[in-house]
Amino acid sequence: MFFTKSALLAVLAAAILPVYAQQGPTDPQIAAIVVTANQVDIDAGKLAASHTKSKEVRQFAQQMVTDHSGVNKQATALVTKLKVKPEPNDTSRSLQKGGDENLAKLKKLKGAGFDKAYVDHEVEYHQAVLDAIDKTLVPSARNAELKDLLVKVRPAFVAHLDHAKHLQSALGK
């Protein structure tokens, strides 16, 4: 069964908040979280682009691949410049596990069921990522350039969420 919005938010909160309640994630941990979160959505987008029969869902999925690949490219360039090695952590591992589980579930679906499940997950995922950016990642980032990157890419996540909600509404008809 797919995560509901509240369940996904609870998983992210459970993964992020207790571990970092005192000091927040370090910049290397934030880097790993950012790269993992984007890669999870790239992988889902690639699957959706190849499985959907819907032109709108395919365009959205391709946009996710393009945009999230771009963010990862920026993040990788920044951590290379700063000589910061992304540090895997409980949150990045949890995101990867959730992404793998989502892909496994999506691979079992076809047609309208696939499209609905993919888009519903995109709505929930982008909301959860925005909440993590706002409540944990930006406040915890110590390096100004890393913080600036998070702030800079945030509007794209908002646009993705809005687009996913629009698709969700259209698929619900």
C-alpha positions as a Markdown table, in Angstrom:
| # | Residue | x | y | z |
|---|---|---|---|---|
| 1 | Met | 0.0 | 0.0 | 0.0 |
| 2 | Phe | 1.3 | 3.5 | -0.8 |
| 3 | Phe | 2.0 | 6.0 | 1.9 |
| 4 | Thr | -0.7 | 8.4 | 2.7 |
| 5 | Lys | 0.3 | 12.0 | 3.0 |
| 6 | Ser | 0.3 | 11.9 | 6.7 |
| 7 | Ala | 2.1 | 8.6 | 6.8 |
| 8 | Leu | 4.8 | 9.9 | 4.5 |
| 9 | Leu | 5.2 | 13.1 | 6.6 |
| 10 | Ala | 5.4 | 11.0 | 9.7 |
| 11 | Val | 8.1 | 8.8 | 8.2 |
| 12 | Leu | 10.1 | 11.8 | 7.2 |
| 13 | Ala | 9.6 | 13.5 | 10.5 |
| 14 | Ala | 10.4 | 10.3 | 12.4 |
| 15 | Ala | 13.6 | 10.0 | 10.3 |
| 16 | Ile | 14.7 | 13.6 | 10.5 |
| 17 | Leu | 13.5 | 15.1 | 13.8 |
| 18 | Pro | 14.6 | 12.8 | 16.6 |
| 19 | Val | 18.1 | 12.3 | 15.1 |
| 20 | Tyr | 18.7 | 16.1 | 14.7 |
| 21 | Ala | 16.5 | 17.5 | 17.4 |
| 22 | Gln | 19.5 | 18.9 | 19.3 |
| 23 | Gln | 21.9 | 20.1 | 16.6 |
| 24 | Gly | 20.3 | 19.3 | 13.2 |
| 25 | Pro | 22.0 | 17.5 | 10.4 |
| 26 | Thr | 25.5 | 18.4 | 9.4 |
| 27 | Asp | 26.3 | 19.9 | 6.0 |
| 28 | Pro | 27.7 | 16.6 | 4.7 |
| 29 | Gln | 24.5 | 14.9 | 5.9 |
| 30 | Ile | 22.3 | 17.5 | 4.3 |
| 31 | Ala | 24.3 | 17.0 | 1.0 |
| 32 | Ala | 23.5 | 13.2 | 1.2 |
| 33 | Ile | 19.8 | 13.9 | 2.0 |
| 34 | Val | 19.5 | 16.4 | -1.0 |
| 35 | Val | 21.2 | 14.0 | -3.5 |
| 36 | Thr | 19.2 | 11.0 | -2.3 |
| 37 | Ala | 15.8 | 12.9 | -2.3 |
| 38 | Asn | 16.5 | 14.1 | -5.9 |
| 39 | Gln | 17.7 | 10.7 | -7.1 |
| 40 | Val | 14.5 | 9.0 | -5.6 |
| 41 | Asp | 12.4 | 11.3 | -7.7 |
| 42 | Ile | 14.6 | 10.9 | -10.8 |
| 43 | Asp | 14.2 | 7.1 | -10.6 |
| 44 | Ala | 10.4 | 7.4 | -10.2 |
| 45 | Gly | 10.2 | 9.8 | -13.0 |
| 46 | Lys | 12.1 | 7.5 | -15.4 |
| 47 | Leu | 9.8 | 4.7 | -14.5 |
| 48 | Ala | 6.7 | 6.8 | -15.0 |
| 49 | Ala | 7.9 | 8.2 | -18.3 |
| 50 | Ser | 8.4 | 4.7 | -19.7 |
| 51 | His | 5.2 | 3.1 | -18.2 |
| 52 | Thr | 2.5 | 5.7 | -18.6 |
| 53 | Lys | 0.2 | 6.0 | -21.6 |
| 54 | Ser | -0.8 | 9.5 | -20.5 |
| 55 | Lys | 0.9 | 12.4 | -22.4 |
| 56 | Glu | 0.4 | 14.7 | -19.4 |
| 57 | Val | 1.9 | 12.2 | -16.9 |
| 58 | Arg | 4.8 | 11.5 | -19.2 |
| 59 | Gln | 5.6 | 15.2 | -19.6 |
| 60 | Phe | 5.4 | 15.6 | -15.9 |
| 61 | Ala | 7.7 | 12.6 | -15.3 |
| 62 | Gln | 10.2 | 13.8 | -17.8 |
| 63 | Gln | 10.2 | 17.3 | -16.1 |
| 64 | Met | 10.9 | 15.6 | -12.8 |
| 65 | Val | 13.9 | 13.8 | -14.3 |
| 66 | Thr | 15.2 | 16.9 | -15.9 |
| 67 | Asp | 14.7 | 19.2 | -12.9 |
| 68 | His | 15.9 | 16.9 | -10.2 |
| 69 | Ser | 18.9 | 15.9 | -12.3 |
| 70 | Gly | 19.7 | 19.6 | -12.6 |
| 71 | Val | 19.5 | 20.0 | -8.8 |
| 72 | Asn | 21.7 | 17.1 | -8.2 |
| 73 | Lys | 24.2 | 18.5 | -10.7 |
| 74 | Gln | 24.2 | 21.8 | -8.8 |
| 75 | Ala | 24.5 | 20.0 | -5.4 |
| 76 | Thr | 27.4 | 17.8 | -6.7 |
| 77 | Ala | 29.3 | 20.8 | -8.0 |
| 78 | Leu | 28.8 | 22.7 | -4.8 |
| 79 | Val | 30.0 | 19.8 | -2.5 |
| 80 | Thr | 33.0 | 19.3 | -4.8 |
| 81 | Lys | 33.8 | 23.0 | -4.6 |
| 82 | Leu | 33.4 | 23.0 | -0.9 |
| 83 | Lys | 35.3 | 19.7 | -0.5 |
| 84 | Val | 32.4 | 18.2 | 1.4 |
| 85 | Lys | 31.8 | 14.5 | 1.1 |
| 86 | Pro | 28.1 | 13.7 | 1.4 |
| 87 | Glu | 27.6 | 11.6 | 4.5 |
| 88 | Pro | 25.0 | 8.8 | 4.3 |
| 89 | Asn | 22.7 | 9.0 | 7.4 |
| 90 | Asp | 19.5 | 7.6 | 8.7 |
| 91 | Thr | 17.4 | 10.1 | 6.7 |
| 92 | Ser | 19.2 | 9.5 | 3.4 |
| 93 | Arg | 18.9 | 5.8 | 3.9 |
| 94 | Ser | 15.2 | 6.1 | 4.9 |
| 95 | Leu | 14.5 | 8.2 | 1.7 |
| 96 | Gln | 16.3 | 5.6 | -0.4 |
| 97 | Lys | 14.4 | 2.7 | 1.2 |
| 98 | Gly | 11.1 | 4.5 | 0.6 |
| 99 | Gly | 12.0 | 5.3 | -3.0 |
| 100 | Asp | 12.9 | 1.6 | -3.6 |
| 101 | Glu | 9.6 | 0.5 | -2.1 |
| 102 | Asn | 7.6 | 3.0 | -4.2 |
| 103 | Leu | 9.3 | 1.8 | -7.4 |
| 104 | Ala | 8.6 | -1.8 | -6.5 |
| 105 | Lys | 4.9 | -1.0 | -5.9 |
| 106 | Leu | 4.6 | 1.1 | -9.1 |
| 107 | Lys | 6.2 | -1.7 | -11.2 |
| 108 | Lys | 3.2 | -3.9 | -10.3 |
| 109 | Leu | 0.7 | -1.4 | -11.7 |
| 110 | Lys | -0.5 | -0.5 | -15.2 |
| 111 | Gly | -2.7 | 2.1 | -16.9 |
| 112 | Ala | -4.8 | 4.5 | -14.8 |
| 113 | Gly | -3.9 | 2.8 | -11.6 |
| 114 | Phe | -0.2 | 3.4 | -12.3 |
| 115 | Asp | -0.7 | 7.0 | -13.2 |
| 116 | Lys | -2.8 | 7.7 | -10.1 |
| 117 | Ala | -0.4 | 6.0 | -7.8 |
| 118 | Tyr | 2.6 | 7.8 | -9.3 |
| 119 | Val | 1.0 | 11.2 | -9.2 |
| 120 | Asp | -0.4 | 10.7 | -5.7 |
| 121 | His | 3.1 | 9.7 | -4.5 |
| 122 | Glu | 4.6 | 12.8 | -6.2 |
| 123 | Val | 2.1 | 15.1 | -4.3 |
| 124 | Glu | 2.9 | 13.5 | -1.0 |
| 125 | Tyr | 6.7 | 13.3 | -1.7 |
| 126 | His | 7.1 | 16.9 | -2.8 |
| 127 | Gln | 5.1 | 18.1 | 0.3 |
| 128 | Ala | 7.3 | 16.1 | 2.6 |
| 129 | Val | 10.5 | 17.3 | 0.9 |
| 130 | Leu | 9.3 | 20.9 | 1.2 |
| 131 | Asp | 8.5 | 20.4 | 4.9 |
| 132 | Ala | 12.0 | 18.9 | 5.4 |
| 133 | Ile | 13.6 | 21.8 | 3.5 |
| 134 | Asp | 11.7 | 24.4 | 5.6 |
| 135 | Lys | 11.8 | 22.8 | 9.0 |
| 136 | Thr | 15.2 | 21.0 | 9.0 |
| 137 | Leu | 17.5 | 21.4 | 6.1 |
| 138 | Val | 17.6 | 25.2 | 5.7 |
| 139 | Pro | 17.7 | 25.9 | 9.4 |
| 140 | Ser | 20.5 | 23.4 | 9.9 |
| 141 | Ala | 22.7 | 24.3 | 7.0 |
| 142 | Arg | 25.8 | 26.0 | 8.3 |
| 143 | Asn | 27.5 | 26.7 | 5.0 |
| 144 | Ala | 25.9 | 29.8 | 3.4 |
| 145 | Glu | 26.3 | 28.4 | -0.2 |
| 146 | Leu | 24.6 | 25.2 | 0.8 |
| 147 | Lys | 21.8 | 27.1 | 2.5 |
| 148 | Asp | 21.5 | 29.4 | -0.6 |
| 149 | Leu | 21.2 | 26.3 | -2.9 |
| 150 | Leu | 18.4 | 24.9 | -0.8 |
| 151 | Val | 16.6 | 28.2 | -0.8 |
| 152 | Lys | 17.2 | 28.6 | -4.6 |
| 153 | Val | 15.7 | 25.2 | -5.5 |
| 154 | Arg | 12.7 | 25.5 | -3.2 |
| 155 | Pro | 10.5 | 27.3 | -5.7 |
| 156 | Ala | 11.0 | 24.4 | -8.2 |
| 157 | Phe | 9.7 | 21.9 | -5.5 |
| 158 | Val | 6.7 | 24.2 | -5.0 |
| 159 | Ala | 6.1 | 24.3 | -8.7 |
| 160 | His | 6.4 | 20.5 | -8.9 |
| 161 | Leu | 3.9 | 20.1 | -6.0 |
| 162 | Asp | 1.4 | 22.4 | -7.7 |
| 163 | His | 1.8 | 20.6 | -11.0 |
| 164 | Ala | 1.4 | 17.2 | -9.3 |
| 165 | Lys | -1.8 | 18.5 | -7.6 |
| 166 | His | -3.2 | 19.7 | -10.9 |
| 167 | Leu | -2.5 | 16.3 | -12.5 |
| 168 | Gln | -4.0 | 14.6 | -9.4 |
| 169 | Ser | -7.2 | 16.6 | -9.8 |
| 170 | Ala | -7.3 | 15.8 | -13.6 |
| 171 | Leu | -6.8 | 12.1 | -13.0 |
| 172 | Gly | -9.5 | 12.0 | -10.4 |
| 173 | Lys | -12.1 | 12.9 | -13.0 |
